[in-house]
């Protein structure tokens, strides 16, 4: 079984370098919802970025049709980031 850890649970509670090192040490293979500025640190540690937010916020989501065009643009940009 492969395990990952959600970044947001520890954000602001544990220094990022320590969080990454300890997660790696105890056997986690990747992180979910890592802020983009931390991506390189996760990759350098040999871990995977498992998930990333697709678009803005849940409060301004797909339920409101006025957001559809903006969200489509945000999702396309996020997909491009994931490919890189």
DSSP file (Angstrom, degrees, kcal/mol; ACC not computed):
  #  RESIDUE AA STRUCTURE BP1 BP2  ACC     N-H-->O    O-->H-N    N-H-->O    O-->H-N    TCO  KAPPA ALPHA  PHI   PSI    X-CA   Y-CA   Z-CA
    1    1 A X              0   0    0      0, 0.0     2,-0.4     0, 0.0     0, 0.0   0.000 360.0 360.0 360.0 139.3    0.0    0.0    0.0
    2    2 A X        -     0   0    0     26,-0.0     2,-0.4    27,-0.0    26,-0.1  -0.879 360.0-159.9-105.9 135.0    1.2    3.5   -0.9
    3    3 A X        -     0   0    0     -2,-0.4    26,-3.0    24,-0.4    27,-0.7  -0.870  10.9-178.8-117.9 146.8    0.5    6.4    1.5
    4    4 A X  E     -a   30   0A   0     -2,-0.4     2,-0.4    24,-0.2    27,-0.2  -0.855  17.2-134.3-132.7 174.0    0.5   10.1    1.1
    5    5 A X  E     -a   31   0A   0     25,-2.0    27,-2.5    -2,-0.3     2,-0.5  -0.967  17.8-119.2-132.9 143.3   -0.1   13.0    3.5
    6    6 A X  E >   -a   32   0A   0     -2,-0.4     3,-0.7    25,-0.2     4,-0.4  -0.737  15.9-154.2 -87.1 123.8   -2.3   16.1    3.2
    7    7 A X  G >> S+     0   0    0     25,-2.7     3,-2.0    -2,-0.5     4,-1.0   0.896  87.4  64.2 -61.9 -44.1   -0.2   19.3    3.4
    8    8 A X  G 34 S+     0   0    0     24,-0.4    -1,-0.2     1,-0.3     3,-0.1   0.756  90.6  66.4 -60.2 -26.2   -3.0   21.6    4.7
    9    9 A X  G <4 S+     0   0    0     -3,-0.7    -1,-0.3     1,-0.2    -2,-0.2   0.790 114.8  29.2 -63.0 -26.6   -3.4   19.6    7.9
   10   10 A X  T X> S+     0   0    0     -3,-2.0     3,-2.6    -4,-0.4     4,-1.7   0.471  85.3 129.6-113.6  -6.3    0.1   20.7    9.0
   11   11 A X  T 3< S+     0   0    0     -4,-1.0     4,-0.1     1,-0.3    -3,-0.0  -0.300  85.7   6.7 -58.2 126.5    0.4   24.1    7.3
   12   12 A X  T 34 S+     0   0    0      2,-0.4    -1,-0.3     1,-0.1     3,-0.1   0.338 121.6  74.7  83.2  -7.5    1.4   26.7    9.8
   13   13 A X  T <4 S+     0   0    0     -3,-2.6     2,-0.4     1,-0.3    -2,-0.2   0.714  99.0  31.5-105.5 -29.1    2.0   24.1   12.5
   14   14 A X  S  < S-     0   0    0     -4,-1.7    -2,-0.4     4,-0.0    -1,-0.3  -0.993  89.7-105.5-133.7 137.3    5.2   22.4   11.3
   15   15 A X     >  -     0   0    0     -2,-0.4     4,-2.5     1,-0.1     3,-0.4  -0.403  35.9-123.2 -60.3 133.4    8.1   24.0    9.5
   16   16 A X  H  > S+     0   0    0      1,-0.2     4,-2.6     2,-0.2     5,-0.2   0.850 107.4  50.4 -53.0 -45.2    7.9   22.8    5.8
   17   17 A X  H  > S+     0   0    0      1,-0.2     4,-2.4     2,-0.2    -1,-0.2   0.911 113.7  46.5 -61.7 -40.7   11.4   21.3    5.6
   18   18 A X  H  > S+     0   0    0     -3,-0.4     4,-2.9     2,-0.2     5,-0.3   0.917 111.1  52.1 -66.9 -42.6   10.8   19.3    8.8
   19   19 A X  H  X S+     0   0    0     -4,-2.5     4,-2.4     2,-0.2     5,-0.2   0.931 112.6  44.9 -58.7 -47.1    7.4   18.2    7.7
   20   20 A X  H  X S+     0   0    0     -4,-2.6     4,-2.4    -5,-0.2     5,-0.2   0.937 114.9  47.9 -63.1 -47.5    8.8   16.9    4.4
   21   21 A X  H  X S+     0   0    0     -4,-2.4     4,-2.5    -5,-0.2    -2,-0.2   0.917 114.8  44.8 -62.1 -44.3   11.7   15.2    6.1
   22   22 A X  H  X S+     0   0    0     -4,-2.9     4,-2.1     2,-0.2    -1,-0.2   0.893 111.8  52.0 -69.5 -39.3    9.6   13.5    8.7
   23   23 A X  H  <>S+     0   0    0     -4,-2.4     5,-2.5    -5,-0.3     4,-0.4   0.928 113.5  45.1 -61.2 -44.1    7.0   12.4    6.3
   24   24 A X  H ><5S+     0   0    0     -4,-2.4     3,-1.2    -5,-0.2    -2,-0.2   0.919 110.4  54.9 -63.0 -44.7    9.7   10.8    4.1
   25   25 A X  H 3<5S+     0   0    0     -4,-2.5    -2,-0.2     1,-0.3    -1,-0.2   0.862 109.0  46.4 -60.6 -38.3   11.4    9.2    7.1
   26   26 A X  T 3<5S-     0   0    0     -4,-2.1    -1,-0.3    -5,-0.1    -2,-0.2   0.423 127.0 -93.6 -91.7   4.3    8.3    7.4    8.3
   27   27 A X  T < 5S+     0   0    0     -3,-1.2   -24,-0.4    -4,-0.4    -3,-0.2   0.500  70.1 146.6 108.5   3.5    7.4    6.2    4.8
   28   28 A X      < -     0   0    0     -5,-2.5    -1,-0.3    -6,-0.2   -24,-0.2  -0.477  30.1-161.4 -69.3 146.3    5.0    8.5    3.1
   29   29 A X        -     0   0    0    -26,-3.0    19,-2.2     1,-0.2     2,-0.3   0.652  61.2  -2.1-102.6 -19.3    5.5    8.7   -0.6
   30   30 A X  E     -ab   4  48A   0    -27,-0.7   -25,-2.0    17,-0.3     2,-0.3  -0.962  59.4-115.6-161.5 176.3    3.8   12.0   -1.5
   31   31 A X  E     -ab   5  49A   0     17,-2.6    19,-3.1    -2,-0.3    20,-0.8  -0.922  16.8-143.3-123.5 147.7    1.8   15.0   -0.5
   32   32 A X  E    S+ab   6  51A   0    -27,-2.5   -25,-2.7    -2,-0.3   -24,-0.4  -0.881  80.2   5.5-105.6 142.9   -1.6   16.3   -1.4
   33   33 A X  S    S+     0   0    0     18,-1.3     2,-0.3    -2,-0.4    -1,-0.2   0.858  77.9 175.7  58.2  43.7   -2.5   19.9   -1.9
   34   34 A X        -     0   0    0     17,-0.7    -1,-0.2    -3,-0.2    19,-0.1  -0.638  36.1-111.8 -77.4 132.1    1.1   21.3   -1.5
   35   35 A X    >   -     0   0    0     -2,-0.3     3,-2.4     1,-0.1     4,-0.4  -0.399  29.2-115.2 -61.8 141.8    1.4   25.0   -2.1
   36   36 A X  G >  S+     0   0    0      1,-0.3     3,-1.7     2,-0.2     4,-0.4   0.826 112.3  63.2 -51.4 -39.4    3.3   25.7   -5.3
   37   37 A X  G 3  S+     0   0    0      1,-0.3    -1,-0.3     2,-0.1     4,-0.2   0.713 105.1  49.3 -61.0 -15.8    6.2   27.4   -3.6
   38   38 A X  G <> S+     0   0    0     -3,-2.4     4,-1.9     1,-0.1    -1,-0.3   0.487  82.2  95.8 -98.8  -4.4    6.9   24.1   -1.8
   39   39 A X  H <> S+     0   0    0     -3,-1.7     4,-2.5    -4,-0.4     5,-0.2   0.899  83.1  50.1 -55.2 -47.0    6.8   21.9   -4.9
   40   40 A X  H  > S+     0   0    0     -4,-0.4     4,-2.9     1,-0.2    -1,-0.2   0.893 108.5  52.6 -62.7 -39.4   10.6   21.8   -5.4
   41   41 A X  H  > S+     0   0    0     -4,-0.2     4,-1.4     2,-0.2    -1,-0.2   0.900 110.7  47.8 -62.9 -39.6   11.3   20.9   -1.8
   42   42 A X  H  <>S+     0   0    0     -4,-1.9     5,-2.1     2,-0.2    -2,-0.2   0.929 114.1  46.4 -65.6 -45.1    8.9   17.9   -2.1
   43   43 A X  H ><5S+     0   0    0     -4,-2.5     3,-1.9     1,-0.2    -2,-0.2   0.902 108.6  54.6 -65.2 -42.0   10.5   16.8   -5.4
   44   44 A X  H 3<5S+     0   0    0     -4,-2.9    -1,-0.2     1,-0.3    -2,-0.2   0.839 103.4  57.7 -61.1 -32.4   14.1   17.2   -4.1
   45   45 A X  T 3<5S-     0   0    0     -4,-1.4    -1,-0.3    -5,-0.2    -2,-0.2   0.505 121.3-111.2 -75.8  -2.6   13.1   14.9   -1.2
   46   46 A X  T < 5S+     0   0    0     -3,-1.9     2,-0.2     1,-0.3    -3,-0.2   0.728  75.9 130.2  80.5  21.7   12.1   12.3   -3.7
   47   47 A X      < -     0   0    0     -5,-2.1     2,-0.3    -6,-0.2    -1,-0.3  -0.643  53.2-119.3-107.6 166.8    8.4   12.5   -2.9
   48   48 A X  E     -b   30   0A   0    -19,-2.2   -17,-2.6    -2,-0.2     2,-0.9  -0.787  10.2-131.5-107.5 145.3    5.5   13.0   -5.2
   49   49 A X  E     -b   31   0A   0     -2,-0.3   -17,-0.2   -19,-0.2     3,-0.1  -0.871  29.2-176.8 -90.9 109.6    2.9   15.7   -5.4
   50   50 A X  E     +     0   0A   0    -19,-3.1     2,-0.3    -2,-0.9   -18,-0.2   0.905  58.2   5.6 -81.2 -44.9   -0.3   13.6   -5.5
   51   51 A X  E     -b   32   0A   0    -20,-0.8   -18,-1.3     2,-0.0   -17,-0.7  -0.951  55.8-170.4-139.3 159.3   -3.0   16.2   -5.9
   52   52 A X        -     0   0    0     -2,-0.3   -17,-0.1   -19,-0.2    30,-0.0  -0.986  40.5 -90.1-145.8 146.6   -3.3   20.0   -6.5
   53   53 A X        -     0   0    0     -2,-0.3     3,-0.1     1,-0.1     4,-0.0  -0.271  30.0-149.5 -57.7 141.9   -6.3   22.2   -6.3
   54   54 A X        -     0   0    0      1,-0.2    24,-0.3     2,-0.0     2,-0.3   0.853  66.9  -7.6 -84.9 -37.1   -8.0   22.6   -9.7
   55   55 A X  S    S-     0   0    0      1,-0.2    -1,-0.2    23,-0.1    16,-0.1  -0.968  87.8 -64.0-156.0 167.5   -9.4   26.1   -9.4
   56   56 A X  S    S-     0   0    0     -2,-0.3     2,-0.3    -3,-0.1    -1,-0.2   0.732  88.7 -29.8 -17.6-111.2   -9.9   29.1   -7.1
   57   57 A X        -     0   0    0      3,-0.3     3,-0.4     1,-0.1    -1,-0.1  -0.826  43.1-123.2-125.3 160.0  -12.2   28.4   -4.2
   58   58 A X  S >  S+     0   0    0     -2,-0.3     3,-0.9     1,-0.2    -1,-0.1   0.833 110.9  62.4 -67.3 -32.5  -15.2   26.2   -3.4
   59   59 A X  T 3  S+     0   0    0      1,-0.3    -1,-0.2     2,-0.0     2,-0.2   0.803 109.9  39.8 -64.7 -28.7  -17.2   29.3   -2.5
   60   60 A X  T 3  S+     0   0    0     -3,-0.4    -1,-0.3     3,-0.0    -3,-0.3  -0.466  98.6 129.7-116.0  57.7  -16.9   30.6   -6.1
   61   61 A X  S X  S-     0   0    0     -3,-0.9     3,-1.2    -2,-0.2     6,-0.3   0.022  73.1 -62.0-103.1-157.3  -17.3   27.3   -7.9
   62   62 A X  T 3  S+     0   0    0      1,-0.3     6,-0.1     5,-0.1     5,-0.1   0.650 111.2  79.7 -66.8 -19.4  -19.2   25.6  -10.6
   63   63 A X  T 3  S+     0   0    0      1,-0.1     2,-0.7     4,-0.1    -1,-0.3   0.848  86.9  63.9 -59.6 -33.6  -22.6   26.0   -9.0
   64   64 A X  S X  S-     0   0    0     -3,-1.2     3,-2.4     1,-0.1     4,-0.3  -0.835  76.3-153.2 -95.4 112.4  -22.7   29.6  -10.3
   65   65 A X  G >  S+     0   0    0     -2,-0.7     3,-1.1     1,-0.3     4,-0.4   0.725  91.0  70.9 -60.6 -21.2  -22.7   29.6  -14.1
   66   66 A X  G 3  S+     0   0    0      1,-0.2     4,-0.4     2,-0.1    -1,-0.3   0.723  96.9  53.6 -66.1 -18.7  -21.0   33.0  -14.2
   67   67 A X  G <> S+     0   0    0     -3,-2.4     4,-2.9    -6,-0.3     5,-0.3   0.569  82.2  92.1 -89.6 -10.0  -17.8   31.3  -12.9
   68   68 A X  H <> S+     0   0    0     -3,-1.1     4,-2.5    -4,-0.3     5,-0.2   0.888  86.2  45.3 -58.1 -47.0  -17.7   28.6  -15.7
   69   69 A X  H  > S+     0   0    0     -4,-0.4     4,-2.1     2,-0.2    -1,-0.2   0.931 115.7  47.2 -63.8 -45.1  -15.4   30.5  -18.1
   70   70 A X  H  > S+     0   0    0     -4,-0.4     4,-2.4     1,-0.2    -2,-0.2   0.919 113.3  48.5 -61.5 -44.5  -13.0   31.5  -15.3
   71   71 A X  H  X S+     0   0    0     -4,-2.9     4,-3.0     1,-0.2     5,-0.2   0.889 107.9  54.5 -66.6 -38.7  -12.9   28.0  -13.9
   72   72 A X  H  X S+     0   0    0     -4,-2.5     4,-2.4    -5,-0.3    -1,-0.2   0.931 110.2  47.2 -59.0 -44.3  -12.3   26.5  -17.3
   73   73 A X  H  X S+     0   0    0     -4,-2.1     4,-2.1     1,-0.2    -2,-0.2   0.915 113.0  48.7 -62.5 -42.9   -9.3   28.8  -17.7
   74   74 A X  H  X S+     0   0    0     -4,-2.4     4,-2.3     2,-0.2    -2,-0.2   0.901 111.3  49.7 -64.9 -40.8   -8.0   28.0  -14.2
   75   75 A X  H  X S+     0   0    0     -4,-3.0     4,-2.6     2,-0.2    -2,-0.2   0.911 109.5  51.0 -65.3 -41.9   -8.4   24.2  -14.8
   76   76 A X  H  X S+     0   0    0     -4,-2.4     4,-2.0    -5,-0.2    -1,-0.2   0.904 111.6  48.0 -61.4 -40.8   -6.5   24.4  -18.2
   77   77 A X  H  X S+     0   0    0     -4,-2.1     4,-2.0     2,-0.2    -2,-0.2   0.906 111.7  49.9 -65.8 -40.9   -3.7   26.3  -16.5
   78   78 A X  H  X S+     0   0    0     -4,-2.3     4,-2.4   -24,-0.3    -2,-0.2   0.886 108.5  52.4 -65.7 -39.1   -3.6   23.8  -13.6
   79   79 A X  H  X S+     0   0    0     -4,-2.6     4,-2.0     1,-0.2    -1,-0.2   0.915 108.1  51.7 -62.3 -42.4   -3.5   20.9  -16.1
   80   80 A X  H  X S+     0   0    0     -4,-2.0     4,-1.6     1,-0.2    -2,-0.2   0.906 109.5  50.1 -61.2 -40.6   -0.5   22.5  -17.8
   81   81 A X  H  < S+     0   0    0     -4,-2.0    -2,-0.2     1,-0.2    -1,-0.2   0.915 108.6  52.4 -61.9 -42.8    1.3   22.8  -14.5
   82   82 A X  H  < S+     0   0    0     -4,-2.4    -1,-0.2     1,-0.2    -2,-0.2   0.873 106.0  53.8 -62.9 -37.4    0.6   19.2  -13.7
   83   83 A X  H  <        0   0    0     -4,-2.0    -1,-0.2     1,-0.3    -2,-0.2   0.896 360.0 360.0 -64.0 -39.9    2.1   18.1  -17.0
   84   84 A X     <        0   0    0     -4,-1.6    -1,-0.3    -5,-0.2    -2,-0.2   0.502 360.0 360.0 -67.9 360.0    5.3   20.1  -16.2
